[in-house]
Amino acid sequence: MEVIHAIETRRSIRVFEERAVARETMEELVRVASFAPSWKNSQAIRYIVIEDKEMKEKIAEEAVLGFEHNAEIIRNCPTLVIVTCVHGRSGFERDGSYSTSKEDRWEVYDAGIATQTFCLAAHAKGLGSVILGIFDEEKVIDIAEIPEGQVICGLVALGYPAEAPKVPRRKEVTDLVSFR
């Protein structure tokens, strides 16, 4: 799939077929996402793949801050990916000091780039995904047993699409860019 076409045709998918995603496919998506750029090539992004229905149910029940729409998505996706970052690498020097005024917010940049790369790779493989941002981080950490030293950057529901959403209205380029 050509890159521009993939960017223009990828949609957030919230309804999935009941078909499982093969572990080999998940490993391929992570391999591709590992090519995403990161702060000083820190490669601090990690992917925790949740296939267990009981664990997904517990996250849906206890960790979505009452946002029922996200709970339903989590319950019904074959695979939930927890995107984490090894805290203290992106944006930091070896002595632990911040390199820029962005301080530790570089983790979010790196996670965003890697997550979008992961989702585009999934789209190229015929999978659908949606990035979820409304969740109780501490509860997800406890339920999914996130390793110490990692922070959660986002959740990605993943599977074979059972819907084909239309293209949402896009802003005009002239509204998005300025030249100086």
Secondary structure as UniProt FT lines:
FT   HELIX           3..9
FT   HELIX           23..33
FT   TURN            34..35
FT   HELIX           39..41
FT   STRAND          45..50
FT   HELIX           53..62
FT   TURN            65..66
FT   HELIX           68..76
FT   STRAND          79..86
FT   TURN            87..88
FT   TURN            90..91
FT   TURN            94..95
FT   TURN            101..102
FT   HELIX           103..105
FT   HELIX           106..124
FT   TURN            125..126
FT   STRAND          128..132
FT   HELIX           137..144
FT   TURN            148..149
FT   STRAND          150..159
FT   HELIX           173..176
//
